[in-house]
Amino acid sequence: MFLLILFYLALPILQIYLFISGQFGATTWDILNFTASILAVHWLLANVLMSSKIPLLQKVIPYDQRIRFHIFSSLGIVAAVLYHAIFKLTIGFELDPVTLGLAAALGLTLAGGILWIPVPGLKGLRTYLLNRFSRGKEPDYDRSKQWHGYFILALGLLIIIHITGAGLFVEVPPVSALLYFLLYGFSSGSYLLSRTKLFRTESRVLSVEDKQGIITIRLQPERKFSYRSGQFTFLETTGAEGRKEEHPFSFLSSRSGDGEEVSLAIRAVGDFTSDLKALKPGDSVTLRGSFGNFRPGREEALCFIASGIGTVPILSILKELHAAGDTRPIRLFLAVNDRNELPEREKIEAILSSMDNVQVNMMVYNEDGLRFSESFFKEEISDHRRYSYYLCSSPGVRSIVVDSLKKLGVRKSSIHFEAFSFA
């Protein structure tokens, strides 16, 4: 939270103050124009920094929170840039090549972002653009993400050139100009650094198992690899077309329960995940970082609710709690379509049989037909406010569970989950 306040509020406010203090003849419109401009610059560079996949940032801001903040702050950038453009055109400002290039880069960045991911509130526009320019075909996710990052860096550089040409650095104190260049260097440097091998760990495949479309991969990292139960990593492999791709997957293993081995459990639902079945013992893959903050604290009692592939991080946490000898009251709700969809089922059953403090509800839809609902939780959990709830499931199921718990009187602060939609 400190970094969010620093980069998105404190530094822009400082820059606005430094500008106003030296502009005795500035009108209210001039000040508003500068405010819009400086917010756009700082928020853009802050977005570059916050989207960098550097594990060190994970310790202060979980990755999923950064990405959600990145998306919503981008709307503020668009609004600020539009105001600045309208203001300049109103006073008769002529568009030079740098400004035109800046506008083009901004447009391509926005279009790429909209096409890359289904941003809430812009799905209709995304569908229109896809139908208009690619006959409805989804763009390549990894390439879109890569080009989006490059456009952002180019946009940042053009902004620095633009405000230099506008004479901004002559009008503001030297410390203000220095802050701009430091922030640009820090943000772009962090992004480029995250693209290097410094934060990547080569790993050797030990085994690959496919059960009911759930692929469990056991890996041996070639060097020390740190992570915590409940987190996720980016797995990079070479696809069938010979191009490297990476996607985020939760850890099934726990350091306290599985030692140096790392295991992931993945549902085969697309080309990338389906191709993972072809991995063989001895093959090499790459792990990039450990991200997320989905793990219990020191609450009095815990309730874990998971469905489908969302059981994976919950099982990782369960292994850690078992290894630590945790004795807190725990309720565990696991929902799958088929019993064999539960990864490492025999191992998990053995762990649960040795934990007297865990009460398990195993729901198998093709056997019992049960679904999560308000009436279900009302019947199964007597003291709803006693627990801290940790949820992992598809967005649809999560919405049902959250609504059900709220109706039963559970406080919003007691419900925890992470969203990986924009990873």
C-alpha positions as CSV (number, residue, x, y, z in Angstrom):
1,M,0.0,0.0,0.0
2,F,2.9,2.4,0.8
3,L,4.2,2.1,-2.8
4,L,0.8,2.7,-4.3
5,I,0.4,5.9,-2.2
6,L,3.9,7.0,-3.1
7,F,3.8,6.6,-6.8
8,Y,0.1,7.3,-7.5
9,L,-0.5,10.1,-5.0
10,A,2.5,11.5,-3.1
11,L,4.9,12.1,-6.0
12,P,2.2,13.6,-8.3
13,I,1.0,15.9,-5.5
14,L,4.6,17.0,-4.8
15,Q,5.1,17.7,-8.5
16,I,1.9,19.7,-8.7
17,Y,3.1,21.7,-5.7
18,L,6.5,22.4,-7.2
19,F,4.9,23.6,-10.4
20,I,2.4,25.9,-8.7
21,S,4.9,27.4,-6.4
22,G,6.9,28.7,-9.4
23,Q,4.0,29.8,-11.5
24,F,2.7,33.1,-10.1
25,G,0.8,34.1,-13.2
26,A,-0.7,30.7,-13.9
27,T,-4.5,30.6,-14.4
28,T,-6.8,28.0,-12.9
29,W,-7.0,26.3,-16.3
30,D,-3.2,26.2,-16.6
31,I,-3.0,24.5,-13.2
32,L,-5.8,22.0,-14.1
33,N,-4.0,21.2,-17.3
34,F,-0.7,20.6,-15.6
35,T,-2.4,18.5,-12.9
36,A,-3.9,16.3,-15.7
37,S,-0.6,16.0,-17.5
38,I,1.4,15.2,-14.4
39,L,-1.1,12.6,-13.2
40,A,-1.0,10.9,-16.6
41,V,2.8,10.8,-16.7
42,H,3.2,9.5,-13.1
43,W,0.4,7.0,-13.4
44,L,1.7,5.6,-16.7
45,L,5.2,5.1,-15.3
46,A,3.8,3.7,-12.0
47,N,1.8,1.2,-14.1
48,V,5.0,0.1,-15.9
49,L,6.6,-0.4,-12.5
50,M,3.7,-2.2,-10.9
51,S,3.2,-4.6,-13.8
52,S,6.9,-5.7,-13.7
53,K,7.1,-9.4,-12.7
54,I,9.8,-8.8,-10.0
55,P,9.3,-11.0,-6.9
56,L,10.7,-8.3,-4.7
57,L,7.6,-6.2,-5.4
58,Q,5.5,-9.1,-4.4
59,K,6.5,-8.6,-0.8
60,V,4.8,-5.2,-0.7
61,I,2.0,-5.5,-3.2
62,P,0.6,-8.9,-4.3
63,Y,0.7,-9.3,-8.1
64,D,-3.1,-9.7,-8.6
65,Q,-3.7,-6.5,-6.7
66,R,-1.2,-4.6,-8.8
67,I,-2.7,-5.8,-12.1
68,R,-6.3,-4.8,-11.0
69,F,-5.0,-1.4,-9.9
70,H,-3.1,-1.1,-13.2
71,I,-6.2,-1.6,-15.2
72,F,-8.4,0.9,-13.3
73,S,-5.7,3.6,-13.1
74,S,-5.4,3.3,-16.9
75,L,-8.9,4.7,-17.1
76,G,-7.6,7.7,-15.2
77,I,-4.7,8.1,-17.5
78,V,-7.1,8.2,-20.5
79,A,-9.3,10.8,-18.9
80,A,-6.3,13.0,-18.0
81,V,-4.8,12.8,-21.5
82,L,-8.1,13.6,-23.1
83,Y,-8.4,16.7,-20.9
84,H,-4.9,17.8,-21.7
85,A,-5.4,17.3,-25.5
86,I,-8.7,19.2,-25.5
87,F,-7.2,22.1,-23.5
88,K,-4.2,22.4,-25.9
89,L,-6.5,22.3,-29.0
90,T,-8.8,24.9,-27.5
91,I,-5.9,27.4,-27.0
92,G,-4.7,26.8,-30.6
93,F,-1.9,24.4,-30.0
94,E,-0.5,23.0,-33.2
95,L,0.2,19.2,-33.4
96,D,3.9,18.5,-34.0
97,P,5.3,15.1,-35.1
98,V,6.1,14.0,-31.5
99,T,2.6,14.8,-30.4
100,L,1.1,12.9,-33.3
101,G,3.4,10.0,-32.5
102,L,2.3,10.2,-28.9
103,A,-1.3,10.1,-29.8
104,A,-0.7,7.1,-32.2
105,A,1.2,5.2,-29.5
106,L,-1.5,5.9,-26.9
107,G,-4.2,4.7,-29.3
108,L,-2.3,1.5,-30.1
109,T,-1.6,0.8,-26.5
110,L,-5.3,1.2,-25.6
111,A,-6.5,-0.9,-28.5
112,G,-3.9,-3.6,-27.7
113,G,-5.0,-3.6,-24.1
114,I,-8.7,-3.9,-24.9
115,L,-8.0,-6.7,-27.4
116,W,-5.6,-8.5,-25.1
117,I,-7.9,-8.9,-22.1
118,P,-11.7,-8.6,-21.5
119,V,-11.6,-5.6,-19.3
120,P,-14.8,-5.2,-17.2
121,G,-17.1,-2.6,-18.8
122,L,-15.4,-2.8,-22.2
123,K,-16.3,-6.3,-23.3
124,G,-18.8,-4.9,-25.9
125,L,-16.1,-2.7,-27.5
126,R,-13.7,-5.6,-27.4
127,T,-16.1,-7.9,-29.2
128,Y,-16.8,-5.2,-31.9
129,L,-13.0,-4.7,-32.5
130,L,-12.4,-8.4,-32.8
131,N,-15.3,-8.9,-35.2
132,R,-14.2,-5.8,-37.2
133,F,-10.5,-6.5,-37.5
134,S,-9.9,-10.3,-36.9
135,R,-13.3,-11.9,-37.7
136,G,-13.9,-12.6,-34.1
137,K,-10.7,-14.6,-33.6
138,E,-9.0,-14.2,-30.2
139,P,-5.5,-12.6,-30.4
140,D,-2.5,-14.5,-29.3
141,Y,-2.4,-13.8,-25.5
142,D,1.4,-13.8,-25.0
143,R,2.2,-11.8,-28.1
144,S,-0.4,-9.2,-27.2
145,K,1.0,-9.0,-23.7
146,Q,4.5,-8.5,-25.0
147,W,3.6,-5.8,-27.5
148,H,1.5,-4.1,-24.9
149,G,4.5,-3.8,-22.7
150,Y,6.7,-2.5,-25.6
151,F,4.1,0.1,-26.5
152,I,3.9,1.3,-22.9
153,L,7.7,1.8,-22.8
154,A,7.6,3.7,-26.1
155,L,4.7,5.8,-24.9
156,G,6.7,6.7,-21.7
157,L,9.7,7.8,-23.8
158,L,7.5,9.9,-26.2
159,I,5.9,11.6,-23.2
160,I,9.4,12.6,-21.8
161,I,10.3,14.0,-25.3
162,H,6.9,15.7,-25.5
163,I,7.1,17.5,-22.1
164,T,10.8,18.4,-22.8
165,G,9.8,20.0,-26.1
166,A,7.0,21.9,-24.3
167,G,9.5,23.5,-22.0
168,L,8.3,21.9,-18.8
169,F,11.7,21.1,-17.4
170,V,12.7,24.8,-17.8
171,E,9.6,26.0,-15.9
172,V,9.9,23.6,-12.9
173,P,12.7,23.4,-10.3
174,P,15.6,21.1,-11.0
175,V,14.5,18.6,-8.3
176,S,11.1,18.3,-10.1
177,A,12.8,17.5,-13.4
178,L,15.1,15.0,-11.7
179,L,12.1,13.2,-10.2
180,Y,10.7,12.7,-13.7
181,F,13.9,11.1,-15.1
182,L,14.4,9.0,-12.0
183,L,10.9,7.6,-12.2
184,Y,11.2,6.9,-15.9
185,G,14.6,5.2,-15.4
186,F,13.3,3.2,-12.4
187,S,10.1,2.1,-14.1
188,S,11.5,1.1,-17.5
189,G,14.6,-0.4,-15.9
190,S,12.4,-2.6,-13.6
191,Y,10.3,-3.7,-16.5
192,L,13.3,-4.6,-18.7
193,L,15.0,-6.3,-15.7
194,S,11.9,-8.5,-15.2
195,R,12.4,-9.8,-18.8
196,T,15.9,-11.1,-18.1
197,K,16.8,-14.5,-16.7
198,L,17.6,-13.1,-13.3
199,F,14.1,-14.0,-12.0
200,R,13.7,-17.2,-13.9
201,T,14.6,-20.7,-12.6
202,E,15.2,-23.5,-15.0
203,S,13.6,-26.7,-13.8
204,R,13.8,-30.4,-14.8
205,V,10.6,-32.4,-15.3
206,L,10.4,-35.4,-12.9
207,S,7.0,-36.7,-13.9
208,V,3.7,-35.8,-15.7
209,E,0.4,-37.4,-14.7
210,D,-2.9,-36.8,-16.4
211,K,-6.2,-37.8,-14.6
212,Q,-9.6,-36.6,-15.8
213,G,-8.0,-33.7,-17.6
214,I,-6.0,-32.5,-14.6
215,I,-2.2,-32.5,-15.4
216,T,0.1,-32.9,-12.3
217,I,3.7,-31.9,-13.1
218,R,6.5,-32.6,-10.6
219,L,9.6,-30.4,-11.1
220,Q,13.1,-30.2,-9.7
221,P,14.4,-26.6,-9.9
222,E,18.1,-26.3,-10.8
223,R,18.7,-23.8,-8.0
224,K,17.1,-22.7,-4.8
225,F,13.5,-21.7,-5.5
226,S,11.5,-19.9,-2.9
227,Y,7.7,-19.8,-2.7
228,R,4.9,-20.0,-0.2
229,S,1.8,-22.2,-0.2
230,G,-1.1,-20.6,-1.9
231,Q,1.0,-18.6,-4.3
232,F,1.4,-19.1,-8.1
233,T,4.2,-19.0,-10.6
234,F,4.6,-18.4,-14.3
235,L,5.4,-21.6,-16.2
236,E,7.3,-21.1,-19.5
237,T,7.7,-23.9,-22.1
238,T,8.3,-24.1,-25.8
239,G,5.0,-24.7,-27.6
240,A,4.3,-26.9,-30.6
241,E,5.1,-24.0,-33.0
242,G,8.5,-23.6,-31.4
243,R,7.6,-20.4,-29.6
244,K,8.0,-19.9,-25.9
245,E,4.9,-19.1,-23.9
246,E,4.3,-18.6,-20.2
247,H,1.1,-18.8,-18.1
248,P,0.3,-18.6,-14.4
249,F,-0.4,-21.7,-12.3
250,S,-0.8,-22.3,-8.6
251,F,1.6,-24.5,-6.6
252,L,0.2,-27.9,-5.5
253,S,3.4,-28.5,-3.4
254,S,4.5,-26.9,-0.2
255,R,8.1,-26.3,0.8
256,S,7.4,-27.7,4.3
257,G,5.7,-30.8,3.0
258,D,7.4,-31.6,-0.3
259,G,11.0,-30.3,0.2
260,E,12.8,-28.9,-2.8
261,E,10.5,-30.5,-5.4
262,V,7.8,-28.3,-6.9
263,S,4.5,-29.6,-8.2
264,L,1.8,-27.9,-10.2
265,A,-1.7,-29.1,-11.0
266,I,-3.2,-27.7,-14.2
267,R,-6.6,-28.3,-16.0
268,A,-6.1,-28.9,-19.7
269,V,-8.5,-26.5,-21.4
270,G,-6.5,-24.9,-24.2
271,D,-3.6,-25.4,-26.6
272,F,-0.9,-24.4,-24.1
273,T,-2.2,-26.5,-21.2
274,S,-3.1,-29.5,-23.4
275,D,0.4,-29.5,-24.8
276,L,1.8,-29.9,-21.3
277,K,0.8,-33.6,-21.5
278,A,3.6,-34.1,-24.0
279,L,6.3,-33.1,-21.4
280,K,8.5,-36.0,-20.5
281,P,10.9,-36.7,-17.5
282,G,14.1,-34.9,-18.2
283,D,12.5,-32.0,-20.2
284,S,13.4,-28.5,-19.1
285,V,10.9,-25.8,-18.3
286,T,11.2,-22.3,-16.7
287,L,9.5,-21.0,-13.5
288,R,9.3,-17.2,-13.1
289,G,8.8,-16.0,-9.6
290,S,6.3,-16.8,-6.9
291,F,3.4,-14.4,-6.7
292,G,0.1,-13.8,-4.8
293,N,-0.8,-13.4,-1.2
294,F,-3.4,-16.1,-0.8
295,R,-2.6,-17.6,2.6
296,P,-4.2,-17.6,6.0
297,G,-3.0,-15.4,8.8
298,R,-3.4,-15.9,12.6
299,E,-7.1,-16.2,12.6
300,E,-8.9,-18.2,15.3
301,A,-10.6,-20.6,12.9
302,L,-10.3,-21.2,9.2
303,C,-12.7,-22.2,6.4
304,F,-11.4,-23.1,3.0
305,I,-13.9,-23.3,0.1
306,A,-12.7,-24.5,-3.3
307,S,-14.1,-26.0,-6.5
308,G,-12.5,-27.5,-9.6
309,I,-8.9,-26.6,-10.3
310,G,-9.3,-24.0,-7.5
311,T,-8.6,-26.9,-5.0
312,V,-4.9,-26.7,-5.9
313,P,-3.8,-23.7,-3.8
314,I,-6.0,-24.9,-1.0
315,L,-4.3,-28.3,-0.9
316,S,-0.9,-26.6,-0.9
317,I,-2.0,-24.6,2.1
318,L,-3.4,-27.7,3.8
319,K,0.0,-29.5,3.4
320,E,1.7,-26.5,5.0
321,L,-0.7,-26.5,7.9
322,H,-0.2,-30.2,8.4
323,A,3.6,-30.0,8.4
324,A,3.4,-27.1,10.9
325,G,1.2,-29.1,13.3
326,D,-1.6,-26.4,13.1
327,T,-4.4,-27.2,15.6
328,R,-6.9,-24.5,14.8
329,P,-10.4,-25.5,13.9
330,I,-10.6,-25.9,10.1
331,R,-13.6,-26.4,7.8
332,L,-12.7,-27.7,4.3
333,F,-15.2,-27.7,1.5
334,L,-13.9,-29.3,-1.8
335,A,-16.1,-29.5,-4.8
336,V,-15.2,-31.4,-8.0
337,N,-17.2,-33.0,-10.8
338,D,-15.3,-36.4,-10.5
339,R,-13.5,-37.8,-7.6
340,N,-10.3,-38.4,-9.7
341,E,-10.1,-34.6,-10.4
342,L,-8.7,-34.0,-7.0
343,P,-4.8,-33.9,-7.4
344,E,-2.8,-36.3,-5.3
345,R,-6.0,-37.7,-3.8
346,E,-4.4,-40.5,-1.9
347,K,-1.8,-38.3,-0.3
348,I,-4.4,-35.6,0.6
349,E,-6.7,-38.3,2.2
350,A,-3.8,-39.5,4.3
351,I,-3.0,-36.0,5.5
352,L,-6.7,-35.3,6.3
353,S,-7.0,-38.6,8.3
354,S,-4.2,-37.4,10.5
355,M,-5.6,-34.0,11.2
356,D,-8.3,-34.3,13.9
357,N,-8.9,-30.5,13.8
358,V,-10.1,-30.6,10.1
359,Q,-13.8,-31.2,9.2
360,V,-14.1,-32.1,5.5
361,N,-17.0,-31.8,3.1
362,M,-16.0,-33.5,-0.1
363,M,-18.6,-32.8,-2.8
364,V,-18.5,-34.9,-6.0
365,Y,-21.1,-33.6,-8.4
366,N,-21.5,-36.8,-10.5
367,E,-22.1,-38.7,-7.2
368,D,-24.2,-36.4,-5.0
369,G,-25.3,-33.5,-7.3
370,L,-24.5,-30.9,-4.6
371,R,-23.6,-27.3,-5.4
372,F,-22.5,-24.4,-3.2
373,S,-25.5,-22.3,-2.1
374,E,-26.8,-20.2,0.8
375,S,-28.9,-23.0,2.1
376,F,-26.0,-25.4,1.9
377,F,-23.7,-23.2,4.0
378,K,-26.5,-22.4,6.4
379,E,-26.9,-26.1,7.1
380,E,-23.3,-27.1,7.2
381,I,-21.7,-24.2,9.2
382,S,-23.4,-23.4,12.6
383,D,-21.3,-20.4,13.6
384,H,-20.7,-18.4,10.4
385,R,-18.9,-15.5,12.0
386,R,-16.4,-17.6,13.8
387,Y,-14.3,-18.4,10.6
388,S,-12.1,-16.5,8.2
389,Y,-13.0,-17.8,4.7
390,Y,-10.5,-18.5,1.9
391,L,-12.1,-19.1,-1.5
392,C,-10.6,-20.3,-4.7
393,S,-12.9,-21.2,-7.7
394,S,-14.1,-19.9,-11.0
395,P,-15.5,-16.3,-10.9
396,G,-19.1,-17.6,-11.2
397,V,-18.8,-20.0,-8.3
398,R,-16.9,-17.4,-6.2
399,S,-19.7,-14.9,-6.7
400,I,-22.3,-17.5,-5.5
401,V,-20.2,-18.3,-2.4
402,V,-19.4,-14.7,-1.5
403,D,-23.1,-13.7,-1.9
404,S,-24.2,-16.7,0.2
405,L,-21.7,-15.9,3.0
406,K,-22.7,-12.2,3.1
407,K,-26.4,-13.1,3.4
408,L,-25.5,-15.3,6.4
409,G,-23.9,-12.4,8.1
410,V,-20.2,-13.0,7.3
411,R,-18.2,-9.7,7.2
412,K,-16.6,-8.8,3.9
413,S,-13.2,-8.5,5.7
414,S,-13.5,-12.2,6.7
415,I,-13.7,-13.3,3.0
416,H,-10.4,-13.7,1.1
417,F,-9.7,-14.6,-2.5
418,E,-7.4,-13.7,-5.3
419,A,-8.4,-13.0,-8.9
420,F,-6.0,-14.1,-11.7
421,S,-8.0,-12.9,-14.7
422,F,-5.4,-10.4,-15.8
423,A,-2.2,-12.3,-15.1
